[in-house]
């Protein structure tokens, strides 16, 4: 009898256990929302991921959504990629933001303040000190390295510089012109003697100089652009307002959070500040001065 009772108990326990295993959990966590944020290629892919991934992880924890990062292969196709890849937002440069705002309706929410207390950058035109090039006349027949047709520092500045000095057709004026794809490569090409003149943004120039002091010793800056906003986070127009506000709050308060301060230090910033479309007025003004219609602009490098 005792044996039968034991067997019956084991059978009951088995069936109860199976029944519990088949029952759906009562408090199942709903699937986690994921958004995709694009990064423009101002540096090589590994340096971009190293810089932005900790920030993305921090924002994921604060907003309750998973953030996946996507390095865009180049500046100029960011509009096409935004659509084709289903991006929800991006850390835009000043010119790419102006293009995306005009064509996609994205809106910026915040941008970083660097450790030198600046939240803007500017473009540079530079040569090797030993090149003998100091004026636009000296550049005739030389090689010029742009970054991309969708950059303020790496394209708009040179165009304005040429316009100001009466160069109507730069392709005929220079022996060779080409696009490097990143600010870092434009600087390295001039530094290494691959090209004679280059254009890039000052923040990348400074970061590279801090790691290799020869950059500032051997290169000389000939021109700079007006200040424009540093790369800011902008989201597509149909992102729900509550999520937009969570992102804004997380960015604008992270300098008051001990964990946030650590992330900011790794990112190379002291805080994020509110940013609106009006902060990009210098870019829009710059485009008008060189008669560039952003809504019709062909940003394909050629």
C-alpha positions as CSV (number, residue, x, y, z in Angstrom):
1,X,0.0,0.0,0.0
2,X,2.8,2.4,0.9
3,X,4.5,1.7,-2.4
4,X,1.3,2.4,-4.3
5,X,0.7,5.7,-2.5
6,X,4.3,6.7,-3.2
7,X,3.9,5.9,-6.9
8,X,0.6,7.8,-7.1
9,X,2.2,10.8,-5.4
10,X,5.0,10.8,-8.0
11,X,2.6,10.5,-10.9
12,X,0.6,13.4,-9.5
13,X,3.7,15.5,-9.0
14,X,4.8,14.7,-12.6
15,X,1.5,15.7,-14.1
16,X,1.2,18.9,-12.0
17,X,4.8,19.8,-13.0
18,X,4.0,19.2,-16.7
19,X,0.9,21.3,-16.3
20,X,2.8,24.2,-14.7
21,X,5.5,24.0,-17.4
22,X,2.9,24.3,-20.2
23,X,1.1,27.2,-18.5
24,X,2.1,30.6,-19.9
25,X,3.8,32.9,-17.4
26,X,1.4,35.3,-15.8
27,X,3.8,38.3,-15.7
28,X,5.6,37.9,-19.1
29,X,7.7,40.9,-20.0
30,X,6.6,42.4,-23.3
31,X,9.1,42.4,-26.2
32,X,11.7,45.1,-25.8
33,X,11.4,48.0,-28.3
34,X,14.5,48.6,-30.4
35,X,15.5,51.7,-32.3
36,X,18.4,52.1,-34.8
37,X,20.7,55.1,-34.6
38,X,23.1,56.0,-37.4
39,X,26.6,57.4,-37.0
40,X,28.4,59.5,-39.6
41,X,31.9,58.3,-40.5
42,X,34.0,61.1,-39.2
43,X,36.6,58.6,-37.9
44,X,37.2,54.9,-38.8
45,X,34.5,52.4,-37.8
46,X,36.3,51.0,-34.7
47,X,36.9,54.4,-33.2
48,X,33.3,55.5,-33.8
49,X,31.9,52.3,-32.1
50,X,34.4,52.7,-29.2
51,X,33.2,56.2,-28.7
52,X,29.4,55.8,-29.1
53,X,28.7,52.3,-27.8
54,X,28.9,53.2,-24.0
55,X,26.6,56.2,-24.6
56,X,24.1,53.9,-26.4
57,X,24.2,51.4,-23.6
58,X,23.6,54.2,-21.1
59,X,20.7,55.6,-23.0
60,X,19.2,52.2,-23.4
61,X,19.1,51.8,-19.6
62,X,17.6,55.2,-19.1
63,X,15.0,55.1,-21.8
64,X,13.9,51.5,-21.6
65,X,14.5,50.8,-25.3
66,X,17.3,48.8,-26.9
67,X,19.6,51.1,-29.1
68,X,21.5,49.5,-32.0
69,X,24.2,51.6,-33.7
70,X,24.8,51.6,-37.4
71,X,28.0,53.2,-38.9
72,X,27.1,54.7,-42.2
73,X,29.6,54.0,-45.0
74,X,29.8,57.6,-46.0
75,X,28.2,61.0,-45.3
76,X,26.6,61.6,-48.6
77,X,24.1,58.7,-48.7
78,X,22.8,59.3,-45.2
79,X,19.4,60.4,-46.6
80,X,19.0,57.2,-48.7
81,X,20.3,55.0,-45.8
82,X,18.0,56.7,-43.3
83,X,15.1,55.5,-45.4
84,X,16.4,52.1,-46.7
85,X,17.9,51.0,-43.3
86,X,14.9,52.1,-41.3
87,X,16.9,54.4,-39.1
88,X,15.0,56.1,-36.2
89,X,17.6,58.8,-35.7
90,X,21.3,59.7,-36.1
91,X,24.1,61.7,-34.6
92,X,24.2,64.2,-37.5
93,X,27.0,66.6,-38.4
94,X,25.8,70.1,-39.1
95,X,25.4,69.8,-42.9
96,X,23.9,66.3,-42.8
97,X,21.4,67.6,-40.2
98,X,20.5,70.5,-42.5
99,X,20.0,68.1,-45.4
100,X,18.0,65.6,-43.2
101,X,15.8,68.3,-41.7
102,X,15.0,69.6,-45.1
103,X,14.3,66.3,-46.8
104,X,13.2,63.9,-44.0
105,X,11.8,66.3,-41.3
106,X,14.1,65.0,-38.5
107,X,14.4,67.2,-35.5
108,X,17.5,67.6,-33.2
109,X,17.2,67.2,-29.4
110,X,20.7,67.6,-27.9
111,X,24.4,67.9,-28.6
112,X,27.5,67.4,-26.5
113,X,29.7,70.1,-24.9
114,X,33.3,69.1,-25.3
115,X,35.8,69.0,-22.4
116,X,37.1,72.4,-23.6
117,X,33.6,73.8,-23.0
118,X,32.7,74.1,-26.6
119,X,29.5,72.7,-28.3
120,X,30.5,73.8,-31.8
121,X,33.1,73.0,-34.4
122,X,34.5,74.6,-37.4
123,X,36.1,73.6,-40.7
124,X,39.8,73.9,-41.5
125,X,41.8,74.1,-44.7
126,X,45.4,73.0,-44.2
127,X,48.7,72.1,-45.9
128,X,52.0,70.8,-44.8
129,X,54.3,73.6,-43.5
130,X,57.1,72.5,-45.9
131,X,54.8,72.6,-48.9
132,X,55.3,76.3,-49.6
133,X,51.5,76.7,-50.1
134,X,50.1,79.7,-48.3
135,X,47.5,81.3,-50.7
136,X,44.9,80.2,-53.2
137,X,47.3,81.2,-55.9
138,X,49.8,78.7,-54.5
139,X,47.2,75.9,-54.7
140,X,46.8,76.1,-58.5
141,X,47.7,72.9,-60.2
142,X,48.0,71.1,-56.8
143,X,45.9,68.2,-55.3
144,X,43.0,68.9,-52.9
145,X,41.3,66.4,-50.6
146,X,37.7,67.0,-49.6
147,X,35.9,64.8,-47.1
148,X,32.4,64.4,-48.5
149,X,29.9,66.5,-50.4
150,X,27.6,66.3,-47.3
151,X,30.0,67.9,-44.8
152,X,30.3,71.6,-43.7
153,X,33.9,71.4,-42.8
154,X,35.0,69.0,-45.6
155,X,33.2,70.6,-48.5
156,X,31.1,73.7,-47.8
157,X,34.1,75.6,-46.4
158,X,36.3,74.9,-49.4
159,X,33.5,75.9,-51.8
160,X,33.1,79.2,-50.0
161,X,36.8,79.7,-49.9
162,X,37.1,79.1,-53.7
163,X,34.1,81.4,-54.3
164,X,35.6,84.1,-52.2
165,X,38.9,84.0,-54.1
166,X,37.4,83.9,-57.6
167,X,37.9,80.2,-58.4
168,X,34.8,79.3,-60.5
169,X,35.7,75.8,-61.5
170,X,37.9,74.0,-58.8
171,X,38.1,70.8,-60.9
172,X,40.0,72.7,-63.5
173,X,42.0,74.8,-61.0
174,X,43.5,71.8,-59.2
175,X,45.4,69.0,-60.8
176,X,43.4,66.5,-58.8
177,X,40.5,66.6,-56.3
178,X,39.0,63.7,-54.5
179,X,36.9,62.7,-51.5
180,X,38.5,60.8,-48.6
181,X,35.3,59.8,-46.9
182,X,36.4,60.7,-43.3
183,X,37.9,63.8,-41.7
184,X,40.6,61.6,-40.3
185,X,41.7,60.4,-43.7
186,X,41.8,63.9,-45.1
187,X,44.2,65.0,-42.4
188,X,46.3,61.9,-42.8
189,X,46.5,62.3,-46.6
190,X,48.0,65.8,-46.2
191,X,50.2,64.8,-43.3
192,X,51.6,61.8,-45.3
193,X,52.1,63.8,-48.5
194,X,49.4,62.0,-50.5
195,X,47.8,65.3,-51.3
196,X,48.8,68.9,-51.1
197,X,45.7,70.6,-49.5
198,X,43.0,69.2,-47.3
199,X,39.8,70.2,-45.4
200,X,38.4,68.7,-42.2
201,X,36.7,69.6,-38.9
202,X,38.8,71.0,-36.1
203,X,37.6,68.6,-33.4
204,X,39.0,65.6,-35.3
205,X,42.2,67.6,-36.1
206,X,42.6,68.3,-32.3
207,X,41.9,64.7,-31.2
208,X,44.5,63.4,-33.7
209,X,47.0,66.1,-32.6
210,X,46.6,65.1,-29.0
211,X,47.7,61.6,-29.9
212,X,50.4,62.6,-32.4
213,X,51.9,66.0,-31.8
214,X,53.5,66.0,-35.3
215,X,50.1,66.9,-36.7
216,X,50.2,70.4,-35.4
217,X,54.0,70.7,-35.8
218,X,54.0,69.7,-39.5
219,X,50.6,71.1,-40.7
220,X,49.5,74.7,-41.0
221,X,45.9,76.0,-41.1
222,X,45.1,78.5,-43.9
223,X,41.4,79.1,-43.4
224,X,38.5,78.3,-41.0
225,X,34.8,78.3,-41.3
226,X,32.1,79.8,-39.0
227,X,31.2,77.8,-35.9
228,X,28.5,75.2,-36.4
229,X,26.8,72.8,-33.9
230,X,28.7,69.7,-32.9
231,X,27.2,66.3,-33.9
232,X,23.8,66.2,-32.3
233,X,21.2,63.5,-31.9
234,X,18.1,64.0,-34.1
235,X,15.1,61.7,-34.3
236,X,12.7,61.1,-37.1
237,X,9.4,63.0,-36.9
238,X,7.1,60.0,-36.1
239,X,9.0,59.0,-33.0
240,X,6.4,59.2,-30.2
241,X,6.8,62.3,-28.1
242,X,7.1,60.4,-24.8
243,X,10.1,58.5,-26.1
244,X,11.6,61.7,-27.5
245,X,11.3,63.3,-24.1
246,X,12.9,60.3,-22.4
247,X,15.9,60.6,-24.7
248,X,16.1,64.4,-24.1
249,X,15.9,64.0,-20.3
250,X,18.5,61.2,-20.2
251,X,21.0,63.2,-22.3
252,X,20.4,66.6,-20.5
253,X,20.7,65.1,-17.0
254,X,23.5,62.6,-17.4
255,X,26.2,65.0,-16.1
256,X,24.3,64.9,-12.7
257,X,24.4,61.1,-12.6
258,X,27.6,59.4,-11.4
259,X,27.3,56.7,-14.0
260,X,26.5,59.3,-16.6
261,X,29.6,61.3,-15.8
262,X,31.8,58.3,-16.4
263,X,30.2,57.7,-19.8
264,X,30.6,61.4,-20.7
265,X,34.3,61.3,-19.8
266,X,34.8,58.4,-22.1
267,X,32.8,60.1,-24.8
268,X,34.9,63.3,-24.5
269,X,32.2,65.6,-23.2
270,X,31.2,67.3,-20.0
271,X,27.4,67.3,-20.7
272,X,24.7,67.5,-23.4
273,X,22.8,70.7,-24.0
274,X,19.4,71.5,-25.6
275,X,19.6,72.0,-29.3
276,X,17.1,73.2,-31.9
277,X,16.9,73.8,-35.6
278,X,17.7,77.5,-35.2
279,X,21.2,76.5,-34.0
280,X,22.0,75.5,-37.5
281,X,21.3,78.9,-39.0
282,X,25.0,79.4,-39.9
283,X,24.8,76.2,-42.1
284,X,21.7,77.4,-43.9
285,X,23.3,80.9,-44.3
286,X,26.5,79.3,-45.6
287,X,24.5,77.3,-48.2
288,X,22.7,80.4,-49.4
289,X,26.0,82.3,-49.9
290,X,27.3,79.7,-52.3
291,X,23.8,79.3,-53.9
292,X,23.2,75.8,-52.8
293,X,19.5,74.6,-52.6
294,X,19.5,72.0,-49.8
295,X,16.1,70.5,-51.0
296,X,17.6,69.9,-54.5
297,X,21.2,69.2,-53.5
298,X,23.0,66.3,-55.2
299,X,25.2,65.0,-52.5
300,X,26.7,62.1,-54.4
301,X,30.5,62.3,-54.5
302,X,31.9,62.5,-58.0
